[in-house]
């Protein structure tokens, strides 16, 4: 009897392991302007109301500041704008099925560009995947959000997309013509130049 119990326990643990692996999220599931997420989470939701999802997002990632609702894209391509500062135009294109697609966001007027933290929540049926992006750059002429659902439903299948909810914080406007966001390589060269100047100054003092 103990032997059978041990086998049952092993089978149960193995099933749990493979189920967890099948539902594991990747930072590469969603890309914003070809930038991968910095973190992922599966949210515990009572319902799929945007306010409920926002609270869950802030429970997961609100230590560095609270997120505000940016908008929701529904499967039929209707985008409900929820952010008061910018009115977005949005389009949705699906891949071969409703588990992949591209969401395009643009707007007219100011600011021409901004950087911000973004949280994106994909829902499919009663399941979800949440993705965090730190300091992403957006430009008014168009921003591409490429997404794919990798979490599974209770039957072990990939569910079709139900909604895409976007949340934003730390929005910082800038003009890319006069104040471009520094790239890592540019910052490295700048830092190297400062070190070189410091070395020259020390030699002159000597």
Backbone bond lengths (Angstrom), bond angles and torsions (degrees), N, CA, C in turn:
res aa  C-N    CA-C-N  psi(-1)  N-CA   C-N-CA  omega(-1)  CA-C   N-CA-C  phi
1 X - - - 1.462 - - 1.520 110.55 -
2 X 1.366 116.08 -42.71 1.459 119.61 178.93 1.523 110.42 -63.73
3 X 1.349 115.07 -37.51 1.462 119.52 -179.55 1.529 110.16 -63.17
4 X 1.357 116.52 -44.24 1.460 120.53 179.22 1.532 111.18 -64.65
5 X 1.326 116.57 -38.19 1.463 120.23 178.59 1.518 110.70 -63.20
6 X 1.340 114.92 -40.27 1.464 119.82 179.80 1.521 110.49 -64.17
7 X 1.343 116.61 -41.16 1.469 120.58 178.63 1.533 110.47 -64.19
8 X 1.347 116.14 -43.98 1.468 120.29 179.41 1.518 111.15 -61.18
9 X 1.349 115.80 -41.68 1.459 119.88 179.14 1.522 110.67 -63.95
10 X 1.340 116.88 -42.29 1.464 120.81 -179.81 1.520 110.97 -63.32
11 X 1.357 116.56 -42.34 1.462 120.42 179.26 1.522 110.52 -64.49
12 X 1.339 116.12 -40.93 1.459 120.41 179.12 1.510 112.12 -63.45
13 X 1.333 116.85 -43.49 1.470 120.66 178.66 1.518 111.20 -65.44
14 X 1.326 116.85 -38.48 1.466 120.48 179.05 1.522 110.34 -64.74
15 X 1.344 116.27 -43.04 1.468 119.87 178.56 1.516 111.11 -62.65
16 X 1.345 116.99 -40.84 1.454 121.07 177.86 1.512 110.70 -63.63
17 X 1.342 116.90 -40.80 1.461 121.61 -179.43 1.524 110.86 -61.56
18 X 1.344 115.93 -48.86 1.463 119.38 -176.89 1.522 111.67 -69.71
19 X 1.346 117.98 -33.37 1.455 120.79 175.58 1.511 110.69 -64.51
20 X 1.345 116.47 -43.26 1.466 121.17 178.28 1.516 110.56 -62.42
21 X 1.354 116.40 -42.18 1.450 120.04 179.73 1.532 111.02 -63.87
22 X 1.344 116.99 -40.09 1.462 120.60 -177.87 1.518 111.41 -65.92
23 X 1.350 116.39 -29.09 1.452 119.86 -176.65 1.526 112.45 -98.90
24 X 1.325 117.23 5.65 1.463 119.97 -179.01 1.522 109.51 -66.53
25 X 1.341 115.32 136.12 1.459 120.95 178.40 1.517 109.61 -92.41
26 X 1.308 116.09 155.06 1.454 122.29 177.86 1.519 109.30 -123.45
27 X 1.333 116.37 146.91 1.462 120.12 177.26 1.526 110.87 -66.59
28 X 1.342 116.88 -13.32 1.462 120.68 -179.36 1.529 112.45 -93.21
29 X 1.352 118.19 -0.27 1.460 120.33 178.94 1.527 111.92 -63.74
30 X 1.318 115.83 -35.17 1.470 121.77 -177.71 1.524 108.66 -128.22
31 X 1.330 116.08 136.52 1.463 121.23 176.05 1.520 109.26 -129.44
32 X 1.321 116.11 135.38 1.456 122.69 176.20 1.518 107.91 -110.50
33 X 1.332 116.04 115.44 1.471 120.69 -175.00 1.527 110.84 50.10
34 X 1.336 114.81 44.19 1.463 124.23 176.93 1.537 112.96 67.93
35 X 1.330 117.44 16.97 1.462 122.15 176.47 1.523 109.45 -105.52
36 X 1.326 117.08 128.90 1.460 121.23 -179.37 1.521 110.77 -77.67
37 X 1.310 115.89 160.50 1.464 121.79 178.92 1.530 110.29 -68.31
38 X 1.322 115.64 158.35 1.462 120.87 176.77 1.520 111.98 -98.03
39 X 1.341 116.72 -16.97 1.464 120.07 179.49 1.525 108.85 -160.00
40 X 1.333 116.09 158.65 1.454 121.80 177.13 1.519 109.60 -134.07
41 X 1.328 115.79 160.82 1.466 120.87 177.70 1.517 108.78 -159.20
42 X 1.323 115.31 150.30 1.460 121.65 168.72 1.518 106.71 -103.53
43 X 1.327 116.73 119.70 1.458 121.31 -173.22 1.525 111.01 -88.00
44 X 1.326 115.51 143.97 1.458 121.59 173.47 1.524 107.79 -92.05
45 X 1.345 116.33 110.67 1.462 120.91 -171.68 1.530 110.92 -119.30
46 X 1.321 115.87 135.02 1.467 121.13 173.04 1.528 110.21 -75.66
47 X 1.342 115.73 -34.40 1.457 122.64 177.95 1.527 107.76 -156.54
48 X 1.321 116.93 -179.23 1.467 120.91 -176.60 1.517 112.19 -106.04
49 X 1.319 116.55 25.52 1.457 121.10 173.77 1.529 108.81 -66.38
50 X 1.349 118.68 136.57 1.470 120.08 -179.23 1.529 114.09 -53.80
51 X 1.342 117.36 -36.26 1.461 119.93 179.73 1.524 110.88 -66.69
52 X 1.335 116.86 -37.69 1.469 121.14 177.55 1.515 110.58 -65.65
53 X 1.333 115.75 -42.45 1.466 120.00 179.69 1.524 110.45 -65.71
54 X 1.341 116.53 -40.48 1.473 119.67 178.63 1.523 111.02 -60.71
55 X 1.320 117.52 -42.37 1.463 120.59 178.96 1.531 111.14 -62.73
56 X 1.329 115.95 -39.39 1.467 119.85 178.98 1.528 111.03 -67.84
57 X 1.345 116.48 -38.56 1.470 120.73 176.57 1.527 110.41 -61.31
58 X 1.326 116.45 -44.18 1.465 119.83 179.99 1.528 112.02 -70.15
59 X 1.324 117.37 -29.14 1.464 119.73 173.13 1.530 110.53 -64.76
60 X 1.340 115.67 -36.20 1.465 120.52 -178.02 1.526 112.73 -79.52
61 X 1.344 117.08 -41.49 1.468 120.02 -169.70 1.533 113.23 -133.72
62 X 1.316 118.55 19.43 1.456 120.41 -174.82 1.506 116.14 -85.18
63 X 1.332 118.24 2.56 1.471 120.27 -178.19 1.523 112.19 -63.88
64 X 1.336 117.25 -30.11 1.469 121.23 -178.99 1.524 112.31 -96.97
65 X 1.317 117.47 14.77 1.465 121.65 -178.20 1.511 110.53 127.14
66 X 1.323 116.09 147.17 1.457 120.70 -175.63 1.524 111.76 -83.54
67 X 1.318 115.69 144.42 1.458 122.42 176.94 1.525 110.20 -87.03
68 X 1.336 115.44 146.37 1.463 122.71 171.82 1.525 108.34 -109.95
69 X 1.323 116.35 153.12 1.459 120.23 -180.00 1.531 110.29 -68.92
70 X 1.322 116.50 133.14 1.464 122.35 176.58 1.526 110.69 -99.56
71 X 1.333 117.12 -42.72 1.455 120.27 178.83 1.510 111.46 167.32
72 X 1.327 114.97 170.14 1.472 121.93 179.10 1.519 109.94 -130.17
73 X 1.353 115.56 132.89 1.459 122.29 174.21 1.519 108.58 -106.22
74 X 1.335 117.37 126.18 1.454 122.40 179.34 1.531 109.74 -95.66
75 X 1.336 117.95 164.77 1.468 119.97 -176.67 1.524 114.64 -59.29
76 X 1.343 117.18 -26.47 1.467 119.25 -179.99 1.524 113.04 -86.35
77 X 1.347 117.11 9.83 1.455 121.00 174.04 1.512 115.16 85.02
78 X 1.329 117.76 16.93 1.461 121.34 177.67 1.523 109.30 -94.52
79 X 1.341 116.01 122.21 1.458 121.24 -179.29 1.525 108.98 -104.59
80 X 1.317 116.19 123.30 1.458 122.06 176.80 1.516 108.81 -99.75
81 X 1.338 116.84 109.65 1.459 121.63 -178.00 1.524 109.93 -75.10
82 X 1.332 116.44 129.77 1.466 120.39 -177.66 1.518 112.79 -119.67
83 X 1.335 117.09 -2.34 1.459 120.70 -176.99 1.518 109.70 -98.76
84 X 1.308 117.85 130.30 1.463 121.22 -172.92 1.525 113.77 -78.64
85 X 1.335 118.24 -21.75 1.457 120.32 -174.46 1.510 115.14 -80.99
86 X 1.350 117.36 -31.00 1.460 121.76 -175.38 1.517 108.49 -137.38
87 X 1.336 116.46 135.52 1.462 121.29 175.82 1.527 108.45 -99.73
88 X 1.315 116.61 114.14 1.456 121.57 -173.51 1.521 111.76 -92.65
89 X 1.336 114.72 146.29 1.457 122.45 164.78 1.524 106.30 -101.35
90 X 1.323 117.10 135.07 1.457 119.76 -175.68 1.519 110.47 -137.06
91 X 1.323 116.07 141.81 1.464 122.15 174.39 1.520 108.53 -130.13
92 X 1.329 116.08 150.99 1.461 121.99 -178.30 1.518 109.02 -127.47
93 X 1.327 116.07 128.23 1.461 121.62 176.17 1.528 108.28 -125.12
94 X 1.315 116.55 131.68 1.460 121.39 -179.56 1.519 111.28 -92.51
95 X 1.336 114.45 156.66 1.453 120.99 171.37 1.520 109.75 -82.46
96 X 1.334 116.25 -146.79 1.459 120.51 -178.12 1.523 111.95 -64.27
97 X 1.326 117.19 -28.73 1.462 121.66 175.97 1.526 107.98 -138.22
98 X 1.306 116.87 -173.26 1.464 119.96 -177.05 1.527 112.91 -89.20
99 X 1.324 116.87 22.57 1.464 120.53 176.94 1.525 112.12 -105.72
100 X 1.332 116.99 -2.44 1.460 121.66 175.13 1.520 108.64 -139.09
101 X 1.321 116.07 159.24 1.456 118.53 177.67 1.512 112.64 173.49
102 X 1.316 115.39 -179.04 1.465 122.32 178.72 1.529 108.46 -131.30
103 X 1.309 115.42 126.20 1.463 122.85 174.69 1.524 107.26 -104.73
104 X 1.335 116.63 125.40 1.461 121.40 179.97 1.521 109.65 -111.45
105 X 1.329 116.18 128.52 1.465 122.05 -179.83 1.529 109.61 -118.29
106 X 1.325 116.25 134.59 1.465 121.39 174.52 1.520 108.13 -147.64
107 X 1.324 116.23 171.67 1.462 120.62 177.02 1.520 109.17 -158.91
108 X 1.308 116.65 165.98 1.456 121.95 176.73 1.526 109.33 -114.83
109 X 1.335 115.26 151.72 1.463 119.26 179.83 1.505 112.42 89.57
110 X 1.324 114.23 -167.97 1.453 120.83 -177.58 1.529 110.62 -89.97
111 X 1.349 115.57 152.70 1.459 127.41 -3.18 1.524 111.87 -75.91
112 X 1.316 115.62 154.16 1.457 120.08 178.45 1.520 110.30 -67.60
113 X 1.313 115.89 -33.36 1.460 121.16 -179.88 1.528 108.52 -154.54
114 X 1.314 115.03 159.45 1.459 119.43 174.98 1.526 109.65 -156.30
115 X 1.308 115.62 159.53 1.457 121.27 171.11 1.526 107.67 -113.64
116 X 1.326 116.47 149.17 1.458 120.41 -176.96 1.519 109.66 -165.85
117 X 1.328 115.13 161.73 1.460 120.85 167.98 1.526 107.57 -85.09
118 X 1.309 116.14 139.42 1.456 121.08 -178.12 1.518 109.77 -127.78
119 X 1.325 116.13 137.20 1.466 121.72 170.05 1.520 107.62 -118.26
120 X 1.322 116.65 129.64 1.457 122.45 -179.23 1.520 108.61 -121.73
121 X 1.327 116.05 131.19 1.466 120.84 -179.79 1.528 108.68 -120.93
122 X 1.330 115.67 118.05 1.455 123.03 174.70 1.522 108.06 -94.05
123 X 1.318 118.57 128.72 1.456 121.19 173.88 1.520 109.46 -119.14
124 X 1.328 114.21 142.17 1.450 121.85 176.02 1.511 107.88 -140.71
125 X 1.325 117.08 107.61 1.461 119.52 -172.64 1.515 109.88 65.11
126 X 1.325 116.76 -127.86 1.467 121.49 178.53 1.521 112.15 -97.31
127 X 1.327 117.81 12.94 1.458 122.26 -176.06 1.521 109.98 -114.49
128 X 1.326 115.77 161.07 1.462 118.49 -176.83 1.519 111.58 -154.64
129 X 1.306 114.23 162.45 1.452 123.01 170.58 1.513 108.31 -139.07
130 X 1.331 117.76 131.01 1.460 122.46 -178.66 1.522 109.12 -113.96
131 X 1.348 116.01 141.90 1.464 121.37 -174.35 1.528 109.27 -134.45
132 X 1.321 115.75 132.88 1.462 122.28 -179.22 1.519 110.12 -107.49
133 X 1.340 116.20 135.50 1.463 122.58 176.35 1.526 108.30 -125.46
134 X 1.319 116.29 127.28 1.466 121.70 -179.99 1.526 110.07 -97.16
135 X 1.319 116.31 128.27 1.468 123.02 171.69 1.528 112.76 51.05
136 X 1.315 115.79 57.35 1.460 121.06 176.67 1.530 109.13 -86.37
137 X 1.336 116.85 141.35 1.463 121.97 178.24 1.530 110.09 -93.68
138 X 1.334 116.69 130.59 1.456 123.14 177.07 1.526 108.87 -118.46
139 X 1.322 116.55 140.97 1.464 121.21 174.96 1.519 108.60 -122.52
140 X 1.334 116.87 148.59 1.461 121.23 -171.44 1.523 113.44 -64.81
141 X 1.340 117.09 -27.85 1.463 119.83 -174.27 1.524 113.77 -74.32
142 X 1.334 117.75 -15.55 1.465 118.19 177.67 1.514 113.11 155.74
143 X 1.335 115.27 137.11 1.461 122.17 178.96 1.520 108.04 -137.11
144 X 1.330 115.46 132.87 1.457 120.68 -173.60 1.523 110.98 -107.40
145 X 1.327 114.87 124.07 1.465 121.52 176.53 1.528 107.20 -112.08
146 X 1.328 116.51 103.79 1.468 121.29 178.72 1.527 108.46 -93.12
147 X 1.337 117.05 125.62 1.462 120.54 -174.50 1.526 111.31 -132.61
148 X 1.326 113.95 152.97 1.457 120.29 172.32 1.529 108.71 -146.48
149 X 1.310 115.92 140.39 1.461 121.49 178.20 1.522 108.93 -86.33
150 X 1.318 116.81 124.60 1.463 121.18 177.56 1.528 112.04 -118.07
151 X 1.342 116.97 -11.29 1.464 118.39 176.24 1.530 109.00 -79.13
152 X 1.331 116.23 155.88 1.457 120.86 -176.07 1.524 111.14 -113.16
153 X 1.339 115.52 159.71 1.458 120.04 175.35 1.527 109.61 -87.85
154 X 1.310 116.14 -173.59 1.467 119.77 -176.50 1.525 112.88 -64.08
155 X 1.327 116.15 -22.95 1.461 119.86 177.58 1.513 113.56 -86.37
156 X 1.357 116.85 1.07 1.451 120.78 179.67 1.511 114.07 83.02
157 X 1.324 117.36 10.72 1.465 121.60 -179.51 1.528 110.73 -105.09
158 X 1.324 115.59 159.24 1.461 120.12 175.48 1.523 109.11 -76.72
159 X 1.327 118.88 122.93 1.461 119.77 179.29 1.531 111.37 -80.19
160 X 1.325 116.22 154.73 1.464 120.34 173.07 1.524 109.21 -71.40
161 X 1.322 116.33 154.40 1.456 121.12 -179.40 1.522 111.22 -64.73
162 X 1.343 115.74 131.28 1.462 121.52 175.37 1.527 110.72 -95.92
163 X 1.339 116.41 -50.19 1.463 121.91 179.11 1.517 109.34 -153.33
164 X 1.323 115.48 157.20 1.463 122.47 168.58 1.522 106.46 -121.99
165 X 1.321 116.83 116.61 1.463 121.69 178.83 1.518 109.73 -107.59
166 X 1.335 115.61 133.33 1.462 122.13 -178.33 1.525 109.64 -116.38
167 X 1.350 115.27 137.43 1.462 121.73 178.96 1.524 108.48 -132.91
168 X 1.333 116.25 149.03 1.461 120.42 -170.82 1.526 111.03 -138.62
169 X 1.333 115.57 151.19 1.464 121.25 173.13 1.529 108.61 -152.99
170 X 1.342 115.04 163.50 1.468 122.02 176.50 1.524 112.11 54.66
171 X 1.331 116.75 44.61 1.463 120.38 178.36 1.523 109.61 -71.72
172 X 1.345 115.76 123.89 1.464 121.95 -179.32 1.528 109.40 -125.39
173 X 1.344 118.82 105.21 1.464 120.50 179.76 1.535 111.25 -68.23
174 X 1.329 115.78 150.75 1.461 120.47 171.97 1.517 108.70 -157.08
175 X 1.316 115.69 161.42 1.462 122.57 177.46 1.521 108.13 -102.34
176 X 1.323 119.31 112.12 1.469 120.58 -177.20 1.524 113.54 -63.63
177 X 1.347 118.24 -18.07 1.465 120.53 178.83 1.529 111.97 -77.80
178 X 1.327 116.51 -35.89 1.461 119.84 -176.28 1.519 113.41 -109.74
179 X 1.327 116.94 -20.43 1.465 120.21 -176.40 1.523 109.80 -142.42
180 X 1.339 116.78 65.64 1.465 119.00 -178.37 1.523 111.61 -64.89
181 X 1.328 115.85 151.44 1.464 120.08 176.60 1.517 108.32 -70.55
182 X 1.340 119.58 124.71 1.465 121.08 -178.64 1.522 111.43 -63.25
183 X 1.332 115.80 135.88 1.453 120.58 175.42 1.523 108.92 -87.60
184 X 1.355 117.49 155.95 1.470 120.27 -179.13 1.517 113.95 -54.22
185 X 1.351 116.76 -40.57 1.463 119.34 -179.37 1.519 111.06 -65.48
186 X 1.335 116.49 -38.62 1.459 120.80 178.23 1.515 110.71 -63.81
187 X 1.330 116.31 -42.99 1.459 120.58 179.36 1.523 110.99 -63.93
188 X 1.346 116.97 -36.97 1.456 120.49 178.88 1.522 110.93 -64.61
189 X 1.339 116.37 -44.52 1.461 119.95 178.30 1.524 110.79 -63.21
190 X 1.321 116.19 -40.81 1.463 120.57 179.31 1.522 110.54 -61.74
191 X 1.338 115.77 -44.71 1.463 119.91 179.79 1.513 111.80 -64.59
192 X 1.351 116.71 -39.83 1.460 120.65 178.11 1.524 110.67 -63.14
193 X 1.337 115.74 -39.78 1.469 119.59 178.40 1.510 111.82 -63.06
194 X 1.341 117.00 -41.10 1.469 120.17 178.59 1.520 111.08 -63.20
195 X 1.336 116.45 -41.18 1.467 119.73 178.32 1.528 110.50 -62.93
196 X 1.347 116.55 -39.53 1.461 119.98 178.37 1.511 112.22 -63.70
197 X 1.335 117.15 -42.51 1.461 121.22 177.94 1.527 111.10 -63.49
198 X 1.345 115.45 -39.01 1.467 118.97 178.67 1.516 110.79 -63.64
199 X 1.346 116.09 -38.17 1.462 119.62 179.29 1.521 111.84 -66.11
200 X 1.332 116.14 -40.84 1.473 120.13 178.64 1.511 110.62 -63.47
201 X 1.338 116.45 -42.21 1.473 120.60 179.73 1.519 111.17 -61.95
202 X 1.314 117.71 -39.95 1.467 120.78 179.77 1.527 111.28 -65.68
203 X 1.344 115.68 -39.19 1.475 119.07 179.65 1.530 110.66 -63.85
204 X 1.342 115.48 -40.85 1.478 118.23 179.92 1.513 110.94 -65.23
205 X 1.339 116.71 -36.96 1.465 119.73 178.69 1.527 112.05 -67.17
206 X 1.361 114.47 -31.55 1.460 118.04 179.10 1.521 110.60 -71.82
